[in-house]
Amino acid sequence: MGVSTSHPAPPSGDGGIALVTVDFPPVNALPVQGWYDLAEAVRAAGLDPGVRCVVLASAGRGFNAGVDIKEMQRTEGHSALIGANRGCYAAFAAVYDCEVPVVAAVQGFCLGGGIGLVGNADAIVASDDATFGLPELDRGALGAATHLARLVPPHLMRTLYYTSRTVTARELHRHGSVWEVVPRERVLDAALALAGEIAAKDGYLIRLAKASINGIDPVDVRRSYRFEQGFTFEANLSGIADRHRDAFVGEAPEGRPAASDQVARQEPGEPGGTQEAADPRERRESGQPPGPKDATAAAPASPGGAQGHRAKS
């Protein structure tokens, strides 16, 4: 359990690959320390002069289910929120800023923070059962639209975000963001094969290539992502974020269905379901934000990419 680094031999070539594997059962929802450990492992791999490509993979049935919301809800005060915010920001940035290309090997579900990781990767190899999505609105948060926008066209990104629906690996392959779709049992081998092809290049030149391509990106992913988190911060201050998180971890008030273990129950491609109050009076009583005419400017952005958390008394 945790984050580990190994150096497997590619199917062809002379090495130069670092394999960073994430393993946080049961669904790879990372705790605060897990995000920091992942960031450090990716950074260290990129700084290794013998490494020319990094493969980011996960053990278990899914690639990533985002942050550990249960950790956030059981922790007093804001320490888990701040830690997860900074940890997610660090992990996403580590993938993007890694000195060598990063290939993501995705199986099963890739949700929430997983989108931040693969959206910042240089290439994606996915299993034929892989699904990708941002259930943030169902979890009382916002964020990682910056990274989803790197995977799909703008209007599709908005629709996926507003509905919490998922998209399949084959659909992303048609959009050009997934390099290859393979049977689940072959996803790591296929990712290592692609990494081997990249690692066969000159190490100095491949580092120059990574830096130059990052330099021409039209969107600053770090600044864009931090801007998003300002709205997560506002949702947290309003109290609406806790309503959705409590429902997710099974602490919903009587009469409101809980959504705990949704990842385990959800079929690939199944959309999520938000629980919003339709009546304006109910919205005010529940702490939901006002309509567009009464909306105020977003709060200053908080670092990172996790859902907000209340200070418990």
C-alpha positions in Angstrom: 0.0 0.0 0.0 1.3 3.4 -0.9 3.5 4.8 -3.8 6.4 2.8 -5.1 9.0 3.2 -7.9 10.6 0.5 -9.9 12.7 0.3 -13.1 11.3 -2.4 -15.4 13.0 -3.4 -18.6 10.9 -2.3 -21.6 9.9 -4.9 -24.3 12.7 -3.5 -26.4 15.5 -1.0 -25.8 18.0 -0.5 -23.0 15.8 0.7 -20.1 15.5 4.3 -19.0 11.9 3.8 -17.7 10.7 4.5 -14.2 7.4 2.9 -13.2 5.6 4.8 -10.4 2.7 2.7 -9.0 -0.1 3.9 -6.7 -1.8 1.4 -4.4 -4.4 2.7 -2.0 -7.1 0.0 -1.6 -10.0 -0.3 -2.2 -10.4 2.3 -4.9 -7.3 4.4 -4.9 -8.9 7.4 -3.3 -5.7 9.0 -2.0 -5.2 10.3 1.5 -3.4 13.6 2.0 0.0 12.0 2.4 -0.6 9.8 -0.6 -0.8 12.9 -2.9 2.5 14.3 -1.5 4.2 10.9 -1.8 3.0 10.6 -5.5 4.3 14.1 -6.2 7.7 13.3 -4.7 8.0 10.0 -6.6 7.3 11.5 -10.0 9.6 14.4 -9.3 12.4 12.1 -8.2 12.0 9.9 -11.3 12.2 12.9 -13.6 15.4 14.1 -11.9 17.1 10.7 -12.3 19.6 11.2 -15.1 19.1 7.5 -16.1 15.4 7.9 -16.6 14.0 9.1 -20.0 10.3 8.3 -19.5 8.0 7.7 -16.5 5.0 5.4 -16.5 2.3 6.3 -13.9 0.2 3.3 -13.0 -2.1 2.0 -10.2 -2.7 -1.3 -8.7 -6.3 -2.6 -8.2 -9.5 -2.3 -10.2 -9.3 1.4 -10.8 -6.7 4.0 -11.7 -7.8 6.8 -9.3 -11.0 7.8 -7.4 -9.8 11.2 -6.4 -9.2 12.4 -2.8 -10.2 10.4 0.3 -13.4 12.3 1.2 -13.9 10.1 4.3 -10.5 11.3 5.7 -11.6 14.8 5.1 -15.0 14.5 6.8 -13.6 12.7 9.9 -10.7 15.2 10.4 -11.3 18.1 12.8 -10.7 21.6 11.4 -9.3 22.4 8.0 -6.0 20.5 8.1 -7.2 17.7 5.8 -8.7 20.2 3.3 -5.5 22.3 3.2 -3.4 19.2 3.0 -5.4 17.6 0.2 -5.5 20.9 -1.7 -1.8 21.3 -1.6 -1.1 17.6 -2.2 -3.3 17.5 -5.3 -1.8 20.6 -6.6 1.7 19.2 -6.0 0.9 15.9 -7.7 -0.7 17.4 -10.7 2.2 19.8 -11.1 4.8 17.1 -10.6 3.3 15.2 -13.6 3.2 18.2 -15.8 6.7 19.5 -14.7 8.4 16.1 -14.7 11.6 16.6 -16.7 10.8 13.6 -18.9 7.5 12.5 -20.6 5.0 10.8 -18.4 2.8 8.0 -19.8 -0.4 7.2 -17.8 -1.5 3.6 -17.7 -5.2 3.7 -16.9 -7.5 0.8 -16.0 -11.1 0.9 -14.7 -12.3 4.2 -13.3 -10.4 7.5 -13.5 -12.3 10.1 -11.5 -11.7 13.5 -9.8 -8.1 13.8 -9.0 -7.3 11.1 -11.6 -8.4 13.5 -14.3 -5.8 16.0 -12.9 -3.1 13.4 -13.3 -3.9 12.0 -16.7 -4.8 15.5 -18.1 -1.3 16.6 -17.2 0.4 13.5 -18.5 2.1 13.4 -21.9 0.4 10.3 -23.2 -2.4 8.0 -22.0 -2.7 4.2 -22.6 -6.1 2.9 -21.3 -7.8 -0.4 -20.9 -11.0 -1.1 -22.8 -13.0 -0.9 -19.6 -11.6 2.5 -18.5 -14.0 5.4 -17.9 -13.0 9.1 -17.1 -15.0 11.7 -15.4 -15.4 14.5 -12.8 -18.1 13.9 -10.2 -17.1 17.1 -8.5 -20.6 18.6 -8.5 -21.9 15.5 -6.7 -19.1 15.9 -4.1 -19.6 19.6 -3.2 -16.6 20.7 -5.1 -15.2 22.2 -8.3 -11.9 21.7 -10.1 -9.9 19.8 -12.7 -12.0 21.2 -15.6 -8.6 22.6 -16.6 -7.4 19.0 -17.1 -10.6 17.6 -18.5 -10.4 20.3 -21.2 -7.0 18.8 -22.3 -8.8 15.5 -23.0 -12.0 16.5 -24.8 -13.4 19.5 -26.9 -14.7 22.5 -24.9 -18.5 21.9 -25.2 -18.1 18.2 -24.4 -16.0 19.1 -21.4 -18.8 21.4 -20.1 -21.5 18.8 -20.6 -19.5 16.1 -18.8 -18.7 18.5 -16.0 -22.3 19.8 -15.5 -23.8 16.3 -15.6 -21.0 14.3 -13.8 -21.2 11.8 -16.6 -18.2 9.7 -17.6 -16.6 9.1 -21.0 -15.0 5.9 -22.1 -11.5 5.2 -23.2 -12.6 4.5 -26.7 -14.4 7.9 -26.9 -11.2 9.6 -25.8 -9.2 7.6 -28.3 -11.5 9.1 -31.0 -10.8 12.6 -29.7 -7.0 11.8 -29.9 -6.3 12.2 -26.2 -5.8 8.4 -25.5 -3.0 6.9 -27.5 -4.1 3.3 -27.4 -6.9 1.2 -26.0 -6.1 -2.4 -25.1 -7.6 -5.2 -23.0 -7.2 -4.6 -19.3 -4.6 -7.3 -18.8 -2.4 -5.6 -21.4 -2.6 -2.0 -20.3 0.7 -1.9 -18.4 2.6 -3.8 -21.1 1.3 -1.4 -23.7 2.2 1.6 -21.6 5.7 0.2 -21.1 6.1 -0.4 -24.8 5.2 3.2 -25.6 7.5 4.4 -22.8 10.3 2.2 -24.3 9.9 3.9 -27.7 10.2 7.3 -26.0 13.1 6.2 -23.8 15.0 5.1 -26.9 15.6 8.8 -27.7 18.5 10.8 -26.5 18.0 11.7 -22.8 19.2 15.3 -23.2 17.0 15.9 -26.2 13.9 14.3 -24.7 14.2 16.7 -21.7 14.6 19.7 -24.1 11.5 18.4 -26.0 9.4 18.2 -22.8 10.4 21.7 -21.7 9.8 23.2 -25.1 6.3 21.6 -25.5 5.3 22.8 -22.0 6.5 26.2 -23.0 4.1 26.5 -25.9 0.9 25.3 -24.1 -1.8 27.9 -24.6 -3.1 27.5 -21.1 -1.1 27.8 -17.9 -2.5 24.7 -16.2 -1.3 25.7 -12.7 -2.8 29.1 -12.7 -6.0 27.9 -14.4 -6.4 25.1 -11.8 -5.9 27.4 -8.9 -8.5 29.8 -10.3 -11.0 26.9 -10.3 -10.3 26.2 -6.6 -11.5 29.7 -5.6 -15.0 28.5 -6.4 -14.5 25.3 -4.4 -13.5 27.6 -1.5 -16.7 29.6 -1.9 -18.8 26.3 -1.9 -17.0 25.3 1.3 -17.8 28.6 3.0 -21.4 28.5 2.0 -21.9 25.1 3.7 -23.2 23.4 0.6 -20.0 21.4 0.1 -20.5 19.6 3.4 -24.0 18.6 2.5 -22.8 16.7 -0.5 -19.8 15.2 1.2 -21.8 14.0 4.1 -24.2 12.3 1.8 -21.4 10.7 -0.1 -19.8 9.2 3.0 -23.1 8.0 4.4 -23.8 10.7 6.9 -26.8 12.2 5.2 -29.7 13.5 7.3 -32.7 11.3 7.7 -34.7 11.1 4.5 -31.8 11.9 2.2 -30.2 8.9 0.5 -26.5 8.4 1.1 -24.0 7.9 -1.8 -21.2 6.1 0.0 -19.3 3.4 -2.0 -20.8 4.8 -5.3 -17.6 3.9 -7.1 -18.1 0.3 -6.2 -21.7 0.3 -7.4 -21.4 2.5 -10.4 -21.2 0.8 -13.8 -18.7 2.2 -16.4 -20.1 5.2 -18.1 -23.0 5.6 -15.6 -23.7 9.3 -14.8 -23.7 10.5 -11.3 -26.7 12.2 -9.6 -26.6 15.5 -7.8 -28.9 16.3 -5.0 -29.9 19.9 -5.5 -32.9 21.7 -4.0 -35.2 23.0 -6.8 -37.4 25.4 -4.7 -35.7 28.8 -4.0 -36.8 28.8 -0.4 -35.4 25.3 0.1 -32.2 26.4 -1.5 -31.8 29.2 1.0 -32.5 27.0 4.0 -30.1 24.3 2.8 -27.3 26.8 2.2 -27.2 26.4 -1.5 -25.8 29.4 -3.4 -28.2 32.0 -4.9 -29.1 32.3 -8.5 -26.9 33.9 -11.1 -28.3 37.4 -10.6 -27.4 37.4 -6.9 -24.1 35.6 -7.3 -21.0 37.3 -5.9 -17.4 37.1 -7.1 -15.5 33.9 -6.3 -13.3 33.8 -3.2 -9.6 33.9 -3.6 -8.2 30.7 -5.0 -7.0 28.1 -2.5 -4.1 25.9 -3.6 -4.6 22.4 -4.8 -7.6 20.4 -5.9 -9.6 18.9 -3.1 -13.0 19.4 -1.8 -13.5 22.0 0.9 -14.1 21.0 4.6 -15.8 22.7 7.4 -14.3 23.5 10.8 -16.0 21.1 13.2 -17.0 22.2 16.6 
